Amino acid sequence: MPAEAGVDALDRRIIAALQIDGRASWRKIASVLGEPERTVARRALRLLESGLVTVTGLIARGDTVILRLNCRPGAVRDAAVAAARWRNTVFSYVLAGPADCVAELQCPPEQLARFMLEEVPAVPGLVSQHVSPVLRYFRTVHEWHPGILEPAEEAALARFPAPGATVEPPETDLGPEEWSILNALAEDGRRTHEELAAIAGVSEATARRRVESLSRSGQVSIRAAVEPALLGLPVEALLWIRTRPDEVEEVGRALIRSPLVRYAAAVMGEYQLLVDVTQPSKDALYEFLSTAPWVSKVEAVQSHLVVEALKRSAAPTPLLRAVQDGPAATVD
């Protein structure tokens, strides 16, 4: 059954609202969308309970790196699953193109050598690896708005600042109570303040303040993880883009003018930009790759079709939940 089956325009608007604020109350979402609260709650709960939408808290744990893997025939999905099962993995995709799979991970600088020399070589079926540290973000998936809501609706739902361009986590000294709350939100971003208070051993008012503070500082970003196909965007591609060094900034900013660009980052390596773009069709992707304004500024583009996603926004996808077994591995 296609991922988008049974999802209509109102469902997509509710998902888009959760992408802006994953902890927004059904009452607030209903008010912004101009819909009955009971209708919004019923539809949202159906999406969450079905696993089509997952609200997750992405914890800022360390600098980010992009891992590209090439594997033996028959081992590609196993490699992507292994990468997805690392705790600090943000996304893990199987690709059609020069690379077999790609993952983004949070990896503190002092752990990068061990990760490259010990963790990655243990991936099943690995033939070659390429690690590219991320230098800065033009857009993260956690600030992607796919153009479903009106700007006024987006503004009414937004409560916290965008994550920003930096790849470094906020410099905050967190105690055990904060970490208890963060880890609970990583499992379920919509845990109530009462539930978080019980987990952390604090009052409900304190839990509420801590969630607010952690969100505003950028220590955690809470939003909906969803397959783009569910939003009417079934074609997803990763682009590695090479341009003149003095034009990286201009090209990056030009790319994110499109609401269909989910992610854009400046990375180290032969290609200076990594972009995740979604489109309603391959014809539309062709237009984006051949006639969009940013194209005139680039020297080369290497494109890969995303054929399977095992992890999105640090949350296992339904596919990963179906194939994985055993406890998750860790990078740290």
N, C-alpha and C positions, 0 to 999 in steps of 0.2 A: 504494500500500500504506500503510495507517495507520502512523503513527510507532510505535504501541505493539505492532505485529504481531511475534510471535515473542519477546516479552519476558514472562517470568513473575515470580512473586512473589520468587524468589531473585535474579533479575537486578535487580529494583527495590531489594532490600535491599543489594546490592553497590553500586548507583549511589548510594543514600543514604549508604553508608559513605564513598564517594569525595567526596561533597558536604561531608562533615565534614573529612576529611583526604585531599586528592587525591594525596598522596605516601605514604600508608600502604602497607606491604608486603602482598602477598597473604597471607602467613602471618598477619599481625596481623588483617587483615579476616576471614580464615577462622576464627581463634581467637575473635574477638568474636561472629561470627555463628553459631558452632557448626557449621561446614561443613568438608568436606575441602579442604585448600589447593589441590590439583590442580583440583578443581571450580571453586573461586572464581577461580583464575588463568585457566582456560580460558574461563569465561564473561566475565570482565572484559576479557580481550584481544579477544574477539569483539566486545564492545560498543565498545571503543576503535578497533579496526581498521575497523569498519564506519562509523565517523564518527558513530554515534548519540550517543556520549558523548565529550566532549573535556575533558581535564584541562588547565587553563590557569592561568598565574600572572598575576593582576591587579596591576600595579605602581601604587603611589600616586604620581601625577605632578603633581597640582594640585587646586585646588578643583573642585567638580562643578557643572554646570549642566544644566538640562533644556531641550531644544530641541523646540518644536512647529512643524510645518510644514503649510501648506495649499498644494496644488499644482493645476496644470491637469489636467483629465481625461486619463488615459493616461500621466501622468508620475509617479504616486505611487510605484510600485516603483523607478523610476530615482532618485527623491529619497531614498528609504530606503536604497538601495544606496550612493549617494554619501555619505550620513551614516555608514553602517556602515564605509566604507572609510577614514575618518579614523582615524589610528592611535590616538588617545586616546578613541575611542568605546567606551563600556562596553556599551550596548545600543542597538539600532535596530529599531523595530517599525512595521509597517503597521497602521493602525487602521480600524475602522468606527465613525464617530462624528463629532463636530464638527471634530476634527483628523484630517488624513490620515496623518501619521506622527509619531513621537516618538523622540527619542534622548537618552541621557544621555552627557555627555562630561566628561572631566577637562580643565579649562582654567585655567591660572594667571591670577590677576587682571590682571596686566600684559598678557596676551594677549587679554582678553575683547573689547576694542574692535575689534581687528583681526578676530577671529573673527566678530563680529556684522556688521561693516561690509564685510568682504572675502570671508571664506570662505563664510558662509551664503548671501549673495546669488548666489553662483556655482552653487548647487545647481540641477540641471536642472528646469525647469518650475515653479519657485517662484512662488507668488502672495503668500503672507504668512508671516511668521515671528514666533515669540514665544519669548524666552529667559527662563527663570526660574532664578536661582541657588538652589542647595540650601543651606539653613541648618543642618540637622542631620538625622541619620538615627535612626529608631526601629528599623529593620531593613534590612540590605542583603541582596541575593540571596546574597552570600557567607557569610551566617550563617543562611540559610533551611534549616530541617529540616522536611520535609513530613510528619512524623508516621509514617513507615514503620518506623523503628527504635524500640525501647524506650528510655526515658531512660537506663537503665544501659548500654545498648549505645552510645548517643551519647556518654556520659561516658567510656567506655573508649577511644573513638576520638579524642576531642578532645585536641589537643596544644598549641594556641595560643589566646591570648585572642581574643574576638570583636573585630571591627574598631573598635567603639565608635561614638559618636554624631557625632563631629566630621567635618567635610568637608575639613579641612585635612590635607595629607600630613605624616608625621612629619618633624621637623627633624633630619635626619641628613646628615652629610657623606660622600657615597659616592665611592669611587675607581673607576678603570677596571675593576678586578677585580670589584667588586660589580655594576657596570652590565653587565658581560659575563654574569654569572650571572643577573641579573634579566631581561635580554633573552632569554636562552636559555630561562628558565622561562616567559616570556610566549609563546614558540613551542610549548613542550611542557613542561607542569608535572611530568611524570614522568621527565624526563631523569635518568639516574643521576648519583650524585656523581662517578663516574669520568668521565662525559661532560662534566659541568660543569667539572671540574678541567682537562680538556684544552682546553676552550673559553676558560677564564679564565687559563690558564697558571699554575695553582697546584696544590698537592698535593691528593689526594683528601680528606685529613683537614681541610685548610683549606676546601675547597669545602663539606664537610659543616657545618663551623662557621658559614660565611657564610650558608648556606641557613637554618640554625636561627636565626641572629641577625636576618636580614632578615624572616623570618616572624614572630618574636616582637615585633619593633618595629612591625609593621604595614606595612612597606615593600612587602611582597608578600603576597597572599592566594592560596592554591592550592586549587582545588576543581574538581569536575566541572561542566561546562556541559551542560545537557540540556534537551530539550523537555519541558515539564510533562506533555504527553500521554503520554510514555513512562512516567510514574509514575502513570498512571490519572487524570490531571487535564486533560482535553482543552479545557476552557473557561477562557480567561485574559482578564482585563479590567484596564484601567487606570482608576482612579477619581481625579478631581480633587474634593476635598472642601473646602467652605467651612464654617467654624464661627466662634464667637466667639473673639477672640484669646486670652482667658483660659482657653479650653477646648481649645486645640490640643494641649497636652501630654496631657490626659486622654484625648482621642479617639485620639491616636497610640498611647498605651499600650493602650487598649482594643482597637484594631485588631490589634495583634500578639499578642494572646492566641490568635488563630486560627493554627494551623500552616499554613493554606492561604494566608495573606498572605505573599507572597514578598519584598515590599519596601514600605517605608513611609518617607516623607521629608517634612520640613517645607520648603516652598519659598516663595519670594517671589512675589507676585502676588495676583490676585483670589481664588484658591483656595489655602489655606494648606497643604494636604496632597496628596501624590501617592502613590497606593497601587497596587501590582500584586498582584492576587488571582487564584488559580486555584481551580477548582471541578470536581467530577466531571460536572456537567450545568448547563444553563441554569436549570433549576428550582432547583438548589442556589444558583446565583448570585442568583436572585431572592430567595430566603430571606435570603441574606447582605445584600442591599441594602435589604430591607424590614423584617426582624424582629430583626436582630442588635442587641445592647445599644448599640453605638456610634451607631446611627442616631438615637436620641432626642437626641443632643447636637449634631447638625449642622444647618446651615441649607440647604445645597444640595449635591447630588452630580451631577457630570457624568461619565457612564460611556462607555467606549470598549471595544469588543471587539478583542482582538489577533488579527489574521487572518494575519499573516506575521511571523516574526522573522528578521532578517538577521544579527543579532549578539547574543550573550548572554555575559555575564561576560567581555567583551572578546575573545571567540572567535567567528570566523565560523561561522554555522550551515551545515548541509548545503545549504540553499537558496542562501545567499550564495556558497558555493564553486562552486555550479552555474552561477551567472549572472555572476560577476565575471570580469574579465580585466584584465590590466595591473597595474602596481605600485600599492600602496596609497598614497593621499594622506596628508598629515600636517597636523595643526593647528598644530604648533609649528615 
